[in-house]
Amino acid sequence: RLPTLLSMSLAEIFGDTLKKGDGSTVATSEALDGMPLSGFSSPRLGDLAVAPFKPALKTFYDAVKADGKKFEVIVASMDRDEDSFKGSFPEDAPWLAIPFEAGERESTIKKYSPPGVPTLTIVKPNGDVIELEGDGMIGEGKDAFDKWASV
């Protein structure tokens, strides 16, 4: 019997382990424990839209964290090879990623079908989508987070 969407945890969707920018790993359940919502990002190295998105996402991420909000960004890279993945998810990345070799990377992309590159999809702890294209709202800073958290 397959789990329904409502019974799926983010660990079941993203996989048991997430990668940090420094190359170390963390258990998904530990990294996302107590998070009221998370952002799933789907970048691809070389896509022109990614260049301005990364600094905007980092500004949003830093502002939300500085305000004491519990929030994490999980990267599910759409890159086709590991070298490109390393470019999309550099060592100084403050967020987490589904490892390139993990099957959950492709299944997550397929499940959420990001409408473009890059996209920041906001999800609840059970994987339900709050905002498919949250990337369009990150300029609102913590106000965007508060809107998503109230859903």
C-alpha positions, 0 to 999 in steps of 0.5 A: 500500500502506497502512503497517501500524500497526507501521510508522507513526511518530508523524509519520505519525499526528500530521502533520509539524508540531506547534504550540506554545502560543506559536503557533510550530511544530516538526517532529513528528519533532524534537519526539518524537525519542527519546521512549520514549512520548508522551501524546495528549490529547483536550480540548474547551473547555467540557467540565466534566471538562476544567477539573480535568484540565488542572492535574492533567496539568500537575502530572504533566507537570512532575513527569515532566520534572523527573525527567529523563524524556523525555515529551511531550503532544500535543493533538488537540482535539475542538473544533468551531471554531478559537476553541474550539481556542485556548481548549483550547490556550492560549498558556501550554500547555507541550505541543504540539498537532496544528494545528486545520486539520490533517487529522491532528487528526480522523484521530488522534481517529478512530484512537484513539477516546478513550473520553471527554473529556478522555482521555490516551492513552499511545502508543509511538513506533510509535503502539501504545497502551500505556494508553488511559485514562492520565488515570486514572493521572496522579495517580501521577506519575512512577510512572505514567510508569515503569509505562508505559515498562516495557511 
